[in-house]
Amino acid sequence: MLHWPCSVQLLSLGVPVAMIAGFGRRWRAYGLVPNWREDLRLGGGLALLFIVVPMVVMAVFGGLEPEPSGFGAVISTVVFQFFLSGLGEEIVYRGYVQSRLNRAFGRPLEVGLIRFSAGLFITALLFGLSHSLSGFNPFVGSFRFDLFYGLFTGIWALLYGLLREKTGSILGAGILHGHEAVIENFVVTQPGQVAYAVCLLISFVVLLGAPALKRMLRAEPEPTTV
């Protein structure tokens, strides 16, 4: 029997997919056709960063001792967080919502060779708000609103959105999101969380700053005059 989070995730995933299919939309326009090379290079590379750095930091400063749990609990956590929370949410937010907003606003903005629109920020806001309500579960009488978690996930959403615009696909963002959703369950110490925040900053720099740096290095020097 599905518990509350799984039910919500499956419902929220099914609605946009059904709308895309039902109205005969092009899957590529919604980022649902992978750009394998870029998705694996960027999404996989950043995911590896978030796996290695916090784990090394926690191994050095202590805390790399996951709480004991059954094998079934570990598998269910990985499946839920990677496929439903990670890939599933990317299909909904970066795939459907951000793509529809891009059609409405165009993509007039450009930073680091990535073109985007106000839809990037609106999608991130909606993503953050939805996660602020992650503690909302009327079946158990919980009506908690977590503003800090909403702000934190909103920042993550900006990174996922930039990845989606950079690659033209949601797979790279889904790979990163899925790994992040799994790994964050083990990054519970303060050194690990600091390392996590540093990795997040590095990720923005890589996406937005690296293309500009590469362009500067490739620029031909101006001819000197005698």
PLY file of the C-alpha trace (Angstrom):
ply
format ascii 1.0
element vertex 226
property float x
property float y
property float z
element edge 225
property int vertex1
property int vertex2
end_header
0.00 0.00 0.00
1.42 3.38 -1.01
2.04 5.88 1.76
1.22 9.58 1.44
4.44 10.90 -0.22
4.45 8.15 -2.87
0.80 8.75 -3.67
1.36 12.48 -4.11
4.48 11.97 -6.23
2.78 9.47 -8.53
-0.27 11.71 -8.94
1.80 14.85 -9.64
3.94 12.90 -12.13
1.01 11.33 -13.95
-0.92 14.55 -14.60
1.68 16.42 -16.72
2.73 13.27 -18.59
-0.92 12.58 -19.43
-1.38 16.19 -20.59
1.69 16.06 -22.84
0.59 12.77 -24.36
-3.10 13.67 -24.53
-2.56 16.96 -26.35
-0.01 15.48 -28.75
2.86 17.65 -27.56
6.40 16.97 -28.72
8.36 15.15 -26.02
11.58 16.95 -26.99
9.99 20.34 -26.35
9.49 19.30 -22.73
13.02 17.99 -22.29
11.89 14.37 -22.26
14.26 13.29 -25.05
17.74 12.81 -23.50
20.82 14.66 -24.66
22.98 11.77 -23.49
26.43 13.31 -23.85
25.67 16.57 -22.07
23.31 15.00 -19.54
25.88 12.45 -18.43
28.79 14.89 -18.55
27.14 17.69 -16.57
24.51 15.88 -14.52
26.74 12.90 -13.79
29.81 15.04 -13.11
28.01 17.29 -10.63
26.36 14.29 -8.99
29.81 12.74 -8.48
30.97 15.99 -6.90
28.13 15.86 -4.37
28.86 12.23 -3.57
32.62 12.39 -3.16
33.30 15.71 -1.42
30.83 15.46 1.52
31.71 11.78 2.08
35.45 12.56 2.16
34.87 15.48 4.52
32.78 13.33 6.87
35.35 10.54 6.71
38.06 13.00 7.77
36.13 14.99 10.37
33.83 12.21 11.57
30.20 11.40 10.97
30.43 8.83 8.21
28.45 6.33 10.24
24.95 5.89 8.79
22.25 4.94 11.22
21.52 1.20 11.24
18.50 0.28 9.16
17.19 -2.76 7.38
18.11 -3.55 3.79
14.52 -3.05 2.70
14.44 0.45 4.19
17.61 1.41 2.32
16.26 0.09 -1.00
12.90 1.83 -0.58
14.67 5.09 0.27
16.89 4.88 -2.82
13.99 3.99 -5.13
11.70 6.70 -3.79
14.31 9.46 -3.60
16.04 8.77 -6.93
13.14 7.84 -9.20
10.12 9.63 -7.71
11.70 12.55 -5.87
14.55 13.01 -8.35
13.61 12.06 -11.89
9.88 12.33 -11.20
10.01 15.90 -9.93
12.24 16.93 -12.83
9.64 15.68 -15.31
6.98 17.73 -13.51
8.85 20.95 -12.79
11.71 21.32 -15.28
9.99 19.21 -17.90
6.42 20.44 -17.91
6.15 23.63 -15.82
9.38 25.33 -16.89
8.83 24.41 -20.54
5.30 25.86 -20.53
6.57 29.05 -18.89
9.35 29.30 -21.47
6.71 29.22 -24.19
4.91 32.08 -22.46
7.94 34.28 -21.70
10.45 33.17 -24.33
14.08 32.92 -23.25
15.42 36.48 -23.53
17.99 36.23 -20.71
21.47 34.77 -21.09
24.21 34.10 -18.52
27.21 31.86 -19.17
25.85 30.87 -22.61
22.65 29.56 -20.96
19.43 31.11 -22.24
16.45 31.23 -19.89
13.43 33.28 -18.88
11.44 34.32 -15.86
10.08 30.79 -16.02
13.30 29.57 -14.38
12.60 31.65 -11.26
8.85 31.01 -11.19
9.45 27.25 -11.42
12.04 27.46 -8.63
9.56 29.39 -6.48
6.84 26.81 -7.02
9.31 24.01 -6.32
10.40 25.65 -3.07
6.81 26.29 -1.95
5.85 22.68 -2.58
8.76 21.49 -0.47
7.86 23.93 2.30
4.74 21.78 2.65
6.69 18.52 2.84
5.60 18.23 6.47
1.94 18.55 5.49
0.16 15.25 5.99
-3.50 15.53 6.99
-3.73 11.76 7.49
-1.52 12.03 10.58
-2.59 15.52 11.62
0.61 17.27 10.51
0.25 20.75 9.00
3.85 21.99 9.28
5.19 24.71 6.96
9.01 24.72 6.68
10.13 28.04 5.20
13.89 27.33 5.47
13.56 24.03 3.63
11.54 25.79 0.95
14.25 28.42 0.45
16.99 25.76 0.33
15.17 23.61 -2.22
14.35 26.73 -4.23
18.09 27.36 -4.66
18.52 23.76 -5.76
15.69 24.29 -8.23
17.58 27.14 -9.86
20.52 24.78 -10.42
18.27 22.08 -11.87
16.58 24.64 -14.09
19.89 25.92 -15.44
20.96 22.34 -16.17
17.71 21.75 -18.06
18.27 24.87 -20.16
21.93 24.04 -20.75
21.36 20.48 -21.99
17.85 20.85 -23.43
16.83 17.76 -21.46
15.66 16.95 -17.95
17.87 13.85 -17.66
20.99 15.67 -16.45
18.98 17.54 -13.83
17.23 14.28 -12.94
20.54 12.49 -12.41
21.82 15.25 -10.14
18.49 15.61 -8.33
18.17 11.88 -7.80
21.67 11.52 -6.37
21.24 14.60 -4.20
17.95 13.32 -2.83
19.59 10.02 -1.84
22.89 11.39 -0.50
21.29 14.10 1.64
19.90 11.34 3.83
23.46 10.49 4.86
24.93 14.01 5.07
23.76 14.81 8.58
26.87 16.25 10.26
27.86 19.91 10.21
31.13 19.36 8.26
29.23 17.35 5.67
26.55 20.02 5.33
29.19 22.75 4.91
30.84 20.66 2.19
27.42 20.24 0.59
26.90 24.01 0.51
30.35 24.52 -1.02
29.56 21.96 -3.72
26.33 23.81 -4.49
28.27 27.05 -4.98
30.84 25.27 -7.16
28.04 23.87 -9.31
26.67 27.34 -10.08
30.18 28.55 -10.92
30.76 25.57 -13.22
27.51 26.14 -15.11
27.62 29.93 -15.33
31.30 30.82 -15.10
33.14 28.03 -16.91
31.80 28.87 -20.42
32.84 32.50 -20.03
36.30 31.46 -18.78
36.70 29.02 -21.69
35.71 31.76 -24.12
38.30 34.11 -22.62
41.06 31.49 -22.89
40.19 30.79 -26.52
40.08 34.45 -27.48
42.84 35.43 -29.88
45.16 38.19 -28.64
44.79 41.55 -30.33
47.51 42.23 -32.90
50.23 44.56 -31.69
51.07 47.65 -33.66
54.59 48.96 -34.13
0 1
1 2
2 3
3 4
4 5
5 6
6 7
7 8
8 9
9 10
10 11
11 12
12 13
13 14
14 15
15 16
16 17
17 18
18 19
19 20
20 21
21 22
22 23
23 24
24 25
25 26
26 27
27 28
28 29
29 30
30 31
31 32
32 33
33 34
34 35
35 36
36 37
37 38
38 39
39 40
40 41
41 42
42 43
43 44
44 45
45 46
46 47
47 48
48 49
49 50
50 51
51 52
52 53
53 54
54 55
55 56
56 57
57 58
58 59
59 60
60 61
61 62
62 63
63 64
64 65
65 66
66 67
67 68
68 69
69 70
70 71
71 72
72 73
73 74
74 75
75 76
76 77
77 78
78 79
79 80
80 81
81 82
82 83
83 84
84 85
85 86
86 87
87 88
88 89
89 90
90 91
91 92
92 93
93 94
94 95
95 96
96 97
97 98
98 99
99 100
100 101
101 102
102 103
103 104
104 105
105 106
106 107
107 108
108 109
109 110
110 111
111 112
112 113
113 114
114 115
115 116
116 117
117 118
118 119
119 120
120 121
121 122
122 123
123 124
124 125
125 126
126 127
127 128
128 129
129 130
130 131
131 132
132 133
133 134
134 135
135 136
136 137
137 138
138 139
139 140
140 141
141 142
142 143
143 144
144 145
145 146
146 147
147 148
148 149
149 150
150 151
151 152
152 153
153 154
154 155
155 156
156 157
157 158
158 159
159 160
160 161
161 162
162 163
163 164
164 165
165 166
166 167
167 168
168 169
169 170
170 171
171 172
172 173
173 174
174 175
175 176
176 177
177 178
178 179
179 180
180 181
181 182
182 183
183 184
184 185
185 186
186 187
187 188
188 189
189 190
190 191
191 192
192 193
193 194
194 195
195 196
196 197
197 198
198 199
199 200
200 201
201 202
202 203
203 204
204 205
205 206
206 207
207 208
208 209
209 210
210 211
211 212
212 213
213 214
214 215
215 216
216 217
217 218
218 219
219 220
220 221
221 222
222 223
223 224
224 225
